[in-house]
Amino acid sequence: MTMRCVALRHVALEDLGLFEPVLRRRGYEVEYVQAGPHALSEQAWLDADLVVVLGGLVGVGDIDSYPWLSDEIAGIRLRLGRRRPLLGLCLGAQLMAVSLGARVAPLPNKEIGWAPVALTAEAANSPLRHLVDLEMLHWHGDAFGLPPEATLLASTPMTPHQAFSVGVSALALQFHAEVDASKIEPWLIAHTVELRATSVNISQLRESSVLQRRDIQERAATDFLNEWLSVVDLADRFA
């Protein structure tokens, strides 16, 4: 049976990355929808078997400039309320947090670069265990508070709330487990103004990306997503 994954994309370079082949092998048809010009209807938010809200260059605090973010938050809230499978990555995770009543605020300093995340006790036996000890790409200047009904799953010294779940069907990741390190150059080009403004050494960031083992990255991303989708699918069948 073919299933449908809607990937809500805010900027072209932030796609499903290492996750996309996993989804296609599991029988998902992947449909990218550009946020802003092509807003999802309420029915579209609910009908997809899986919605992945991807990262982007805008922030939750930019609603005045980008009013369609309010519609996204409403759609996310609707899907969460119906307990339909939902994965949020970076900006997507922040939008999930806001939709659940949490606050998103700027960090004192942006967290950009490769670093591992520390899992909480609740996450030790979760699908996230496949990412333990691996360096994840972090690229954010805002951080979310923990929603009241959420379970904290991961943290870093700079960002205490790096991942949370809501029940079985909703998962929010501030970090980029989906990014293929071998394809980092478009990120370095698109974010050049931000990188220079924050004094990030672009050459060092590129070199640290080259050192990431793609085979290990791909296996970890595959194992993580496969297990999470299996848990979600089982829960969805018996809901």
N, C-alpha and C positions, 0 to 999 in steps of 0.2 A: 504493500500500500504506500503510495506516494504521500509524503507529508510536506507542508509548506513552512519555510522559514522566511520571515520578513526581517531584513537587516536595515534598520533605519540609519542612514548615513548622513553625517553633517559635512564632511569634507572628503574629497575623493581618495586621498592617500590613506585614510583610516577605514580599512575594510575588515573583513572577517579573518584575513591572514591565514594562519595555520589552522584555524577552526573550520574554514570552508571545505577543504577536502574531507574532513571527518563527517561533516553534516551531509555532504553528497553521498559518501559511502553508506551512510545510514538510511538513505532513501529520501532525504529532504530535497525539495526544489528550493533553491535560494533566490529570493527576489530582493534586490536592493531598491530602496525607496529614498529619494533625496529629501531630507528634512527641509522645511520651509516652503518651497514651491509646491510640494506634493504631500500635503498633510494627509494622514490616515484618518479615515472616518471611524466613528465609534465601532461600527460593525467590523471594519478591517482590523482594528486593534484586537477584537475578540476572536475573529475567525481563524487567524494564523495558528498553526500548531506550536510555533515558537516565534517569539519576537526578540531580536537582539538590538539593543539601542547602543550604537557605537559612539566613539569619542569625537571630539571636534575642537575647533579653535575658539568657539564662543563659550561663554560660561553661564551658569544659572543666574548670576547677577546681571546678565545682559538683557533681561526680558524687556526693558523699556526700548532697547534698540532692535530687538528681535522678538516681537510679540508672539510669534508662532510657538515660542518655547512654552508658553502657557498652555497651548493646545497639547503639546507633547506631555507635559506634566499631567494634564487631565486624562490623556489616553493611558499613560502608565498607571495612574491611580485606578482607572477602570479595570485594566487587566489584572492588577494586583488584587483588586477586590473580588474578582472572579476566580482567583487562584490559577490563572492560565500561565504556562511556562514563560519566563521572562529572564533574560540575561542582560545586565547593564555593564558596559565597559567604560571606565574613566568618566567622561561627561555623562554617559548613560547611567552610571552608578550614582552620580551626584543628583541627577534628575529623579532617580528612584528614591533617594533619601528625602529630597524635598517633597515629593508626592506623598510621603509617609509622615510629613510634619517635622522633619529634622532641618537643621540649619546648615547651610553651606557658606563658608567664609574663607577669605584669603589666608594662606600660610605666611608666616614671617619671611620665609624664603621659598622659592620654587624648588620642588623635588624633581630633578631631571637627571636621568642616568640609569645605569644597571645596578641593581641591588636585590638581595633576597628579601622575602617577607617572612615574618615570624607568625606561625599559626597558633591560635588559641587552643585550649584543651578541647573545646567543642569541635574544632576543625581537624583534630589529629587523625580521626578515622573517616574523614569526609573525602570527596574526590580531590580536594585541594592538596591532599598529602602527596600527590604526584608531583607537585611543584616545589616541595621542600628542598632547601639547599641550592635551588637554581636561582640565578639572577634574572629578575623580571625587569622590563623596561618601565620606568616611572617618568611621567611627563605631565605634571600638573602644578598649578599654583594655588588651587583651592582645595579644601578638604571638607568632608561632610561629618556632621554629628551622627550619632547612632540613633536611628528611629526607635521608639519605645518597644515595638513588637519585633525588632530585629535581633538576630544572634550575631555577635561579632566573631569573625573568623580569622582575621589576619591584621597585622600592623607592621609599621616600620618606625624607627626612632623619630623621624620627622612627621609621620602621619599615623597617629594611633589607630585610626579607623581605615583600614585598607580593603576590607571585604566584609560583607554581611549577607546573611540569608534571611528570608521571610518564609517560614514554613519550608516545604520541600521544593516548591516550584519557582521560587524567585531567588536569584543570586546576583549580587552587585560586586564588581571588582574595580577598585580604583586603579590598579596597575594593569599593564598590558600583557597578559599571558598569551594573547593571540598574535603578537607581532613577530615576524620573521626578521631576525637580526641582520640577515644577509641583504635585506631590502631597506636598510635604514637611510640611505642617501636621500630619497625624496623627503623624508622627515627633516633632515638637516637643511635642505634647500627651502622648504616651505616655512620652517620656523626660524629662519636666519635672524630676523629682527628680534624675536624673543630671546634667542640664544645669546646674541651680542648684548642685549639690554641686561641680561642676568649674568653676564661675564662667564658663561659656560664655554669651556675650551672645546671648540667644534672638532678639532683634530683628535683630541683625547676621547671624545664621545664616539667618534667614528672608529678609532682603534679599539676601544672597549667593545664595540659592537662586533667587530671582526673576530674578536677572541671568543665570542659565544659559539658553542658547538650547535650547528643547525640540527644534526641528527638527534642530539639529546633534547634540544628544544622541541622538535617535532614529536618525538615519542612522548614527552611529558604532556604536551598540549593535547595529543591524541588520547592518552590514557585518562587525563583529567576530564575532558569533554565527553568521552564515551561513557565514563562512569556516571557523570552528572546526568546525562541524557537518559541513561538506563533507569536511574532512580526517579527522575521526573516522569518518564514514560510509565513506569510501574504505578506511581502514585496517581497519575492522570487516569489510568485504566480503572482503578478501583475507587475513584473519587465519588 
